Protein backbone atom coordinates (compact mmCIF):
# COMPACT_ATOMS: atom_id res chain seq x y z
CA UNK A 1 0.00 0.00 0.00
CA UNK A 2 1.25 3.50 -0.72
CA UNK A 3 0.38 7.05 0.28
CA UNK A 4 -1.32 7.92 -3.00
CA UNK A 5 -4.57 6.04 -2.30
CA UNK A 6 -7.36 8.57 -2.46
CA UNK A 7 -10.63 6.70 -2.88
CA UNK A 8 -12.44 3.88 -1.16
CA UNK A 9 -12.37 1.87 -4.39
CA UNK A 10 -8.59 2.14 -4.52
CA UNK A 11 -8.28 1.17 -0.88
CA UNK A 12 -10.57 -1.83 -1.23
CA UNK A 13 -8.69 -3.04 -4.30
CA UNK A 14 -5.26 -2.82 -2.69
CA UNK A 15 -3.79 -6.36 -2.49
CA UNK A 16 -2.52 -5.95 1.08
CA UNK A 17 -5.87 -4.62 2.29
CA UNK A 18 -7.64 -7.49 0.56
CA UNK A 19 -5.37 -10.03 2.26
CA UNK A 20 -6.04 -8.57 5.70
CA UNK A 21 -9.76 -8.40 5.01
CA UNK A 22 -9.74 -12.02 3.85
CA UNK A 23 -7.91 -13.10 7.00
CA UNK A 24 -10.47 -11.22 9.11
CA UNK A 25 -13.34 -12.59 7.03
CA UNK A 26 -14.49 -9.12 6.00
CA UNK A 27 -15.89 -8.48 2.55
CA UNK A 28 -15.61 -5.16 0.70
CA UNK A 29 -19.41 -4.91 0.58
CA UNK A 30 -19.51 -5.01 4.39
CA UNK A 31 -17.05 -2.14 4.63
CA UNK A 32 -19.06 -0.10 2.15
CA UNK A 33 -22.32 -0.75 4.03
CA UNK A 34 -20.72 0.21 7.35
CA UNK A 35 -19.30 3.44 5.98
CA UNK A 36 -22.59 4.33 4.30
CA UNK A 37 -24.50 3.71 7.53
CA UNK A 38 -22.09 5.89 9.50
CA UNK A 39 -22.27 8.63 6.88
CA UNK A 40 -26.09 8.62 6.93
CA UNK A 41 -26.19 8.61 10.73
CA UNK A 42 -23.73 11.47 11.02
CA UNK A 43 -25.83 13.60 8.65
CA UNK A 44 -29.11 12.84 10.46
CA UNK A 45 -27.92 13.21 14.04
CA UNK A 46 -26.17 16.19 15.58
CA UNK A 47 -22.52 15.68 16.39
CA UNK A 48 -21.50 15.69 20.05
CA UNK A 49 -18.16 17.46 20.40
CA UNK A 50 -15.25 15.57 21.95
CA UNK A 51 -14.87 15.79 25.73
CA UNK A 52 -11.78 18.00 25.60
CA UNK A 53 -13.71 20.61 23.59
CA UNK A 54 -16.63 20.52 26.02
CA UNK A 55 -14.28 20.89 29.00
CA UNK A 56 -12.46 23.81 27.36
CA UNK A 57 -15.76 25.55 26.69
CA UNK A 58 -16.92 24.98 30.27
CA UNK A 59 -13.67 26.36 31.70
CA UNK A 60 -14.03 29.46 29.53
CA UNK A 61 -17.55 29.99 30.89
CA UNK A 62 -16.39 29.28 34.48
CA UNK A 63 -18.67 26.23 34.71
CA UNK A 64 -15.78 24.06 35.92
CA UNK A 65 -13.16 24.96 38.48
Gaussian input, Z-matrix of N, CA and C with variables (Angstrom, degrees):
# hf/3-21g

backbone

0 1
 N
 C     1     B1
 C     2     B2     1     A1
 N     3     B3     2     A2     1     D1
 C     4     B4     3     A3     2     D2
 C     5     B5     4     A4     3     D3
 N     6     B6     5     A5     4     D4
 C     7     B7     6     A6     5     D5
 C     8     B8     7     A7     6     D6
 N     9     B9     8     A8     7     D7
 C    10    B10     9     A9     8     D8
 C    11    B11    10    A10     9     D9
 N    12    B12    11    A11    10    D10
 C    13    B13    12    A12    11    D11
 C    14    B14    13    A13    12    D12
 N    15    B15    14    A14    13    D13
 C    16    B16    15    A15    14    D14
 C    17    B17    16    A16    15    D15
 N    18    B18    17    A17    16    D16
 C    19    B19    18    A18    17    D17
 C    20    B20    19    A19    18    D18
 N    21    B21    20    A20    19    D19
 C    22    B22    21    A21    20    D20
 C    23    B23    22    A22    21    D21
 N    24    B24    23    A23    22    D22
 C    25    B25    24    A24    23    D23
 C    26    B26    25    A25    24    D24
 N    27    B27    26    A26    25    D25
 C    28    B28    27    A27    26    D26
 C    29    B29    28    A28    27    D27
 N    30    B30    29    A29    28    D28
 C    31    B31    30    A30    29    D29
 C    32    B32    31    A31    30    D30
 N    33    B33    32    A32    31    D31
 C    34    B34    33    A33    32    D32
 C    35    B35    34    A34    33    D33
 N    36    B36    35    A35    34    D34
 C    37    B37    36    A36    35    D35
 C    38    B38    37    A37    36    D36
 N    39    B39    38    A38    37    D37
 C    40    B40    39    A39    38    D38
 C    41    B41    40    A40    39    D39
 N    42    B42    41    A41    40    D40
 C    43    B43    42    A42    41    D41
 C    44    B44    43    A43    42    D42
 N    45    B45    44    A44    43    D43
 C    46    B46    45    A45    44    D44
 C    47    B47    46    A46    45    D45
 N    48    B48    47    A47    46    D46
 C    49    B49    48    A48    47    D47
 C    50    B50    49    A49    48    D48
 N    51    B51    50    A50    49    D49
 C    52    B52    51    A51    50    D50
 C    53    B53    52    A52    51    D51
 N    54    B54    53    A53    52    D52
 C    55    B55    54    A54    53    D53
 C    56    B56    55    A55    54    D54
 N    57    B57    56    A56    55    D55
 C    58    B58    57    A57    56    D56
 C    59    B59    58    A58    57    D57
 N    60    B60    59    A59    58    D58
 C    61    B61    60    A60    59    D59
 C    62    B62    61    A61    60    D60
 N    63    B63    62    A62    61    D61
 C    64    B64    63    A63    62    D62
 C    65    B65    64    A64    63    D63
 N    66    B66    65    A65    64    D64
 C    67    B67    66    A66    65    D65
 C    68    B68    67    A67    66    D66
 N    69    B69    68    A68    67    D67
 C    70    B70    69    A69    68    D68
 C    71    B71    70    A70    69    D69
 N    72    B72    71    A71    70    D70
 C    73    B73    72    A72    71    D71
 C    74    B74    73    A73    72    D72
 N    75    B75    74    A74    73    D73
 C    76    B76    75    A75    74    D74
 C    77    B77    76    A76    75    D75
 N    78    B78    77    A77    76    D76
 C    79    B79    78    A78    77    D77
 C    80    B80    79    A79    78    D78
 N    81    B81    80    A80    79    D79
 C    82    B82    81    A81    80    D80
 C    83    B83    82    A82    81    D81
 N    84    B84    83    A83    82    D82
 C    85    B85    84    A84    83    D83
 C    86    B86    85    A85    84    D84
 N    87    B87    86    A86    85    D85
 C    88    B88    87    A87    86    D86
 C    89    B89    88    A88    87    D87
 N    90    B90    89    A89    88    D88
 C    91    B91    90    A90    89    D89
 C    92    B92    91    A91    90    D90
 N    93    B93    92    A92    91    D91
 C    94    B94    93    A93    92    D92
 C    95    B95    94    A94    93    D93
 N    96    B96    95    A95    94    D94
 C    97    B97    96    A96    95    D95
 C    98    B98    97    A97    96    D96
 N    99    B99    98    A98    97    D97
 C   100   B100    99    A99    98    D98
 C   101   B101   100   A100    99    D99
 N   102   B102   101   A101   100   D100
 C   103   B103   102   A102   101   D101
 C   104   B104   103   A103   102   D102
 N   105   B105   104   A104   103   D103
 C   106   B106   105   A105   104   D104
 C   107   B107   106   A106   105   D105
 N   108   B108   107   A107   106   D106
 C   109   B109   108   A108   107   D107
 C   110   B110   109   A109   108   D108
 N   111   B111   110   A110   109   D109
 C   112   B112   111   A111   110   D110
 C   113   B113   112   A112   111   D111
 N   114   B114   113   A113   112   D112
 C   115   B115   114   A114   113   D113
 C   116   B116   115   A115   114   D114
 N   117   B117   116   A116   115   D115
 C   118   B118   117   A117   116   D116
 C   119   B119   118   A118   117   D117
 N   120   B120   119   A119   118   D118
 C   121   B121   120   A120   119   D119
 C   122   B122   121   A121   120   D120
 N   123   B123   122   A122   121   D121
 C   124   B124   123   A123   122   D122
 C   125   B125   124   A124   123   D123
 N   126   B126   125   A125   124   D124
 C   127   B127   126   A126   125   D125
 C   128   B128   127   A127   126   D126
 N   129   B129   128   A128   127   D127
 C   130   B130   129   A129   128   D128
 C   131   B131   130   A130   129   D129
 N   132   B132   131   A131   130   D130
 C   133   B133   132   A132   131   D131
 C   134   B134   133   A133   132   D132
 N   135   B135   134   A134   133   D133
 C   136   B136   135   A135   134   D134
 C   137   B137   136   A136   135   D135
 N   138   B138   137   A137   136   D136
 C   139   B139   138   A138   137   D137
 C   140   B140   139   A139   138   D138
 N   141   B141   140   A140   139   D139
 C   142   B142   141   A141   140   D140
 C   143   B143   142   A142   141   D141
 N   144   B144   143   A143   142   D142
 C   145   B145   144   A144   143   D143
 C   146   B146   145   A145   144   D144
 N   147   B147   146   A146   145   D145
 C   148   B148   147   A147   146   D146
 C   149   B149   148   A148   147   D147
 N   150   B150   149   A149   148   D148
 C   151   B151   150   A150   149   D149
 C   152   B152   151   A151   150   D150
 N   153   B153   152   A152   151   D151
 C   154   B154   153   A153   152   D152
 C   155   B155   154   A154   153   D153
 N   156   B156   155   A155   154   D154
 C   157   B157   156   A156   155   D155
 C   158   B158   157   A157   156   D156
 N   159   B159   158   A158   157   D157
 C   160   B160   159   A159   158   D158
 C   161   B161   160   A160   159   D159
 N   162   B162   161   A161   160   D160
 C   163   B163   162   A162   161   D161
 C   164   B164   163   A163   162   D162
 N   165   B165   164   A164   163   D163
 C   166   B166   165   A165   164   D164
 C   167   B167   166   A166   165   D165
 N   168   B168   167   A167   166   D166
 C   169   B169   168   A168   167   D167
 C   170   B170   169   A169   168   D168
 N   171   B171   170   A170   169   D169
 C   172   B172   171   A171   170   D170
 C   173   B173   172   A172   171   D171
 N   174   B174   173   A173   172   D172
 C   175   B175   174   A174   173   D173
 C   176   B176   175   A175   174   D174
 N   177   B177   176   A176   175   D175
 C   178   B178   177   A177   176   D176
 C   179   B179   178   A178   177   D177
 N   180   B180   179   A179   178   D178
 C   181   B181   180   A180   179   D179
 C   182   B182   181   A181   180   D180
 N   183   B183   182   A182   181   D181
 C   184   B184   183   A183   182   D182
 C   185   B185   184   A184   183   D183
 N   186   B186   185   A185   184   D184
 C   187   B187   186   A186   185   D185
 C   188   B188   187   A187   186   D186
 N   189   B189   188   A188   187   D187
 C   190   B190   189   A189   188   D188
 C   191   B191   190   A190   189   D189
 N   192   B192   191   A191   190   D190
 C   193   B193   192   A192   191   D191
 C   194   B194   193   A193   192   D192

   B1=1.4410
   B2=1.5236
   B3=1.3300
   B4=1.4569
   B5=1.5207
   B6=1.3186
   B7=1.4617
   B8=1.5198
   B9=1.3192
   B10=1.4590
   B11=1.5267
   B12=1.3194
   B13=1.4575
   B14=1.5162
   B15=1.3416
   B16=1.4569
   B17=1.5263
   B18=1.3101
   B19=1.4613
   B20=1.5216
   B21=1.3135
   B22=1.4602
   B23=1.5240
   B24=1.3185
   B25=1.4644
   B26=1.5273
   B27=1.3245
   B28=1.4637
   B29=1.5218
   B30=1.3118
   B31=1.4629
   B32=1.5269
   B33=1.3266
   B34=1.4637
   B35=1.5254
   B36=1.3177
   B37=1.4639
   B38=1.5251
   B39=1.3150
   B40=1.4583
   B41=1.5318
   B42=1.3345
   B43=1.4722
   B44=1.5286
   B45=1.3239
   B46=1.4656
   B47=1.5300
   B48=1.3153
   B49=1.4633
   B50=1.5260
   B51=1.3156
   B52=1.4643
   B53=1.5238
   B54=1.3229
   B55=1.4713
   B56=1.5258
   B57=1.3230
   B58=1.4658
   B59=1.5235
   B60=1.3240
   B61=1.4662
   B62=1.5270
   B63=1.3110
   B64=1.4657
   B65=1.5209
   B66=1.3293
   B67=1.4543
   B68=1.5325
   B69=1.3348
   B70=1.4631
   B71=1.5294
   B72=1.3104
   B73=1.4697
   B74=1.5277
   B75=1.3297
   B76=1.4597
   B77=1.5228
   B78=1.3132
   B79=1.4572
   B80=1.5274
   B81=1.3217
   B82=1.4662
   B83=1.5346
   B84=1.3204
   B85=1.4763
   B86=1.5324
   B87=1.3274
   B88=1.4657
   B89=1.5302
   B90=1.3159
   B91=1.4638
   B92=1.5214
   B93=1.3242
   B94=1.4695
   B95=1.5291
   B96=1.3279
   B97=1.4737
   B98=1.5259
   B99=1.3206
   B100=1.4608
   B101=1.5237
   B102=1.3175
   B103=1.4612
   B104=1.5271
   B105=1.3153
   B106=1.4701
   B107=1.5250
   B108=1.3131
   B109=1.4651
   B110=1.5355
   B111=1.3166
   B112=1.4651
   B113=1.5207
   B114=1.3166
   B115=1.4639
   B116=1.5260
   B117=1.3175
   B118=1.4754
   B119=1.5206
   B120=1.3143
   B121=1.4600
   B122=1.5234
   B123=1.3260
   B124=1.4570
   B125=1.5250
   B126=1.3223
   B127=1.4619
   B128=1.5271
   B129=1.3225
   B130=1.4630
   B131=1.5205
   B132=1.3108
   B133=1.4576
   B134=1.5240
   B135=1.3119
   B136=1.4608
   B137=1.5247
   B138=1.3130
   B139=1.4545
   B140=1.5285
   B141=1.2983
   B142=1.4559
   B143=1.5266
   B144=1.3265
   B145=1.4678
   B146=1.5274
   B147=1.3260
   B148=1.4579
   B149=1.5230
   B150=1.3108
   B151=1.4663
   B152=1.5233
   B153=1.3305
   B154=1.4697
   B155=1.5291
   B156=1.3252
   B157=1.4659
   B158=1.5259
   B159=1.3185
   B160=1.4596
   B161=1.5241
   B162=1.3240
   B163=1.4614
   B164=1.5225
   B165=1.3314
   B166=1.4671
   B167=1.5199
   B168=1.3118
   B169=1.4507
   B170=1.5405
   B171=1.3252
   B172=1.4570
   B173=1.5186
   B174=1.3417
   B175=1.4650
   B176=1.5285
   B177=1.3206
   B178=1.4664
   B179=1.5246
   B180=1.3160
   B181=1.4676
   B182=1.5409
   B183=1.3136
   B184=1.4603
   B185=1.5348
   B186=1.3306
   B187=1.4649
   B188=1.5228
   B189=1.3214
   B190=1.4633
   B191=1.5143
   B192=1.3161
   B193=1.4758
   B194=1.4962
   A1=108.46
   A2=116.35
   A3=118.71
   A4=110.56
   A5=116.27
   A6=120.96
   A7=113.74
   A8=118.42
   A9=119.95
   A10=113.58
   A11=118.71
   A12=121.61
   A13=108.66
   A14=115.73
   A15=118.20
   A16=114.25
   A17=117.72
   A18=118.80
   A19=110.23
   A20=114.81
   A21=120.18
   A22=110.51
   A23=117.25
   A24=120.50
   A25=111.50
   A26=115.98
   A27=119.25
   A28=110.83
   A29=116.03
   A30=120.04
   A31=111.07
   A32=116.17
   A33=119.87
   A34=113.22
   A35=117.48
   A36=119.05
   A37=111.76
   A38=116.77
   A39=121.06
   A40=109.06
   A41=117.97
   A42=120.95
   A43=114.07
   A44=117.75
   A45=120.32
   A46=110.11
   A47=116.83
   A48=120.95
   A49=109.53
   A50=116.36
   A51=120.42
   A52=111.72
   A53=117.38
   A54=120.12
   A55=111.54
   A56=116.57
   A57=119.87
   A58=109.92
   A59=116.26
   A60=119.66
   A61=110.66
   A62=117.07
   A63=120.59
   A64=110.48
   A65=116.76
   A66=121.15
   A67=111.05
   A68=115.75
   A69=120.93
   A70=113.11
   A71=115.44
   A72=122.06
   A73=111.98
   A74=114.71
   A75=121.87
   A76=107.79
   A77=115.68
   A78=121.04
   A79=110.01
   A80=117.82
   A81=120.63
   A82=112.99
   A83=116.94
   A84=119.87
   A85=110.93
   A86=116.25
   A87=120.50
   A88=110.84
   A89=115.63
   A90=120.10
   A91=109.65
   A92=116.03
   A93=119.90
   A94=111.64
   A95=116.57
   A96=120.12
   A97=110.64
   A98=117.53
   A99=121.18
   A100=110.99
   A101=116.41
   A102=119.99
   A103=111.95
   A104=116.99
   A105=120.18
   A106=110.46
   A107=117.20
   A108=120.62
   A109=110.74
   A110=116.63
   A111=120.72
   A112=109.97
   A113=117.22
   A114=120.73
   A115=110.45
   A116=117.14
   A117=120.92
   A118=110.98
   A119=117.35
   A120=121.94
   A121=110.41
   A122=116.87
   A123=119.66
   A124=111.66
   A125=118.10
   A126=121.32
   A127=109.97
   A128=117.23
   A129=121.86
   A130=113.74
   A131=117.72
   A132=121.59
   A133=110.45
   A134=117.49
   A135=119.08
   A136=110.90
   A137=115.46
   A138=120.47
   A139=110.22
   A140=116.93
   A141=122.02
   A142=106.46
   A143=117.70
   A144=118.69
   A145=110.96
   A146=116.81
   A147=120.44
   A148=111.28
   A149=116.36
   A150=122.22
   A151=112.74
   A152=117.38
   A153=118.34
   A154=111.77
   A155=117.50
   A156=120.09
   A157=110.52
   A158=117.14
   A159=121.18
   A160=109.46
   A161=117.03
   A162=121.18
   A163=111.00
   A164=117.03
   A165=120.58
   A166=110.19
   A167=117.00
   A168=121.85
   A169=110.74
   A170=116.57
   A171=120.70
   A172=111.60
   A173=117.07
   A174=120.00
   A175=110.10
   A176=116.62
   A177=119.98
   A178=110.91
   A179=116.92
   A180=121.08
   A181=111.41
   A182=117.90
   A183=124.46
   A184=112.02
   A185=116.52
   A186=119.91
   A187=111.11
   A188=116.49
   A189=121.75
   A190=107.96
   A191=115.66
   A192=118.51
   A193=110.64
   D1=144.29
   D2=179.19
   D3=-125.63
   D4=178.38
   D5=-175.38
   D6=-81.62
   D7=-2.01
   D8=-176.04
   D9=-92.74
   D10=6.16
   D11=178.12
   D12=-70.17
   D13=126.42
   D14=-175.36
   D15=-127.35
   D16=-7.53
   D17=179.75
   D18=-130.46
   D19=160.86
   D20=177.63
   D21=-63.00
   D22=-39.18
   D23=178.27
   D24=-59.10
   D25=-42.72
   D26=178.74
   D27=-65.57
   D28=-42.33
   D29=179.43
   D30=-62.04
   D31=-46.10
   D32=-176.97
   D33=-75.77
   D34=-6.39
   D35=175.43
   D36=-106.02
   D37=-0.16
   D38=178.06
   D39=-68.23
   D40=128.82
   D41=-176.97
   D42=-56.79
   D43=-39.90
   D44=-178.85
   D45=-67.90
   D46=-42.14
   D47=178.52
   D48=-62.65
   D49=-42.59
   D50=179.12
   D51=-62.41
   D52=-38.96
   D53=178.09
   D54=-64.46
   D55=-43.42
   D56=179.49
   D57=-65.95
   D58=-42.46
   D59=179.03
   D60=-62.90
   D61=-40.33
   D62=178.54
   D63=-62.91
   D64=-44.37
   D65=178.50
   D66=-60.17
   D67=-38.58
   D68=-179.00
   D69=-87.09
   D70=2.28
   D71=-179.50
   D72=57.85
   D73=45.75
   D74=177.33
   D75=-115.38
   D76=132.73
   D77=179.42
   D78=-100.98
   D79=148.57
   D80=178.99
   D81=-53.71
   D82=-36.12
   D83=179.75
   D84=-61.99
   D85=-36.04
   D86=179.37
   D87=-65.73
   D88=-40.64
   D89=178.93
   D90=-64.27
   D91=-45.23
   D92=179.13
   D93=-60.57
   D94=-44.20
   D95=179.74
   D96=-63.24
   D97=-42.72
   D98=179.26
   D99=-61.31
   D100=-47.87
   D101=-179.58
   D102=-64.53
   D103=-38.23
   D104=177.87
   D105=-65.80
   D106=-41.11
   D107=179.20
   D108=-63.67
   D109=-42.85
   D110=178.89
   D111=-65.26
   D112=-41.82
   D113=179.80
   D114=-62.19
   D115=-45.70
   D116=179.16
   D117=-63.00
   D118=-43.49
   D119=-178.91
   D120=-63.75
   D121=-42.23
   D122=-177.08
   D123=-68.51
   D124=-26.37
   D125=177.55
   D126=-78.26
   D127=-36.96
   D128=-175.83
   D129=-80.15
   D130=-30.43
   D131=-175.06
   D132=-110.41
   D133=142.10
   D134=177.93
   D135=-66.07
   D136=146.64
   D137=-179.53
   D138=-83.25
   D139=133.98
   D140=174.41
   D141=-91.29
   D142=125.37
   D143=-178.03
   D144=-67.17
   D145=155.28
   D146=178.12
   D147=-60.96
   D148=155.63
   D149=-175.26
   D150=-57.42
   D151=-38.98
   D152=-178.34
   D153=-65.48
   D154=-30.07
   D155=177.37
   D156=-73.81
   D157=-39.06
   D158=177.85
   D159=-63.70
   D160=-46.23
   D161=-179.43
   D162=-61.49
   D163=-42.15
   D164=179.66
   D165=-62.49
   D166=-42.52
   D167=179.30
   D168=-64.14
   D169=-41.51
   D170=179.61
   D171=-65.94
   D172=-39.81
   D173=177.69
   D174=-63.56
   D175=-39.87
   D176=-179.32
   D177=-65.02
   D178=-31.28
   D179=-180.00
   D180=-94.92
   D181=9.06
   D182=178.66
   D183=60.45
   D184=31.54
   D185=177.32
   D186=-85.50
   D187=-20.57
   D188=177.53
   D189=-122.28
   D190=145.92
   D191=176.77
   D192=-125.49

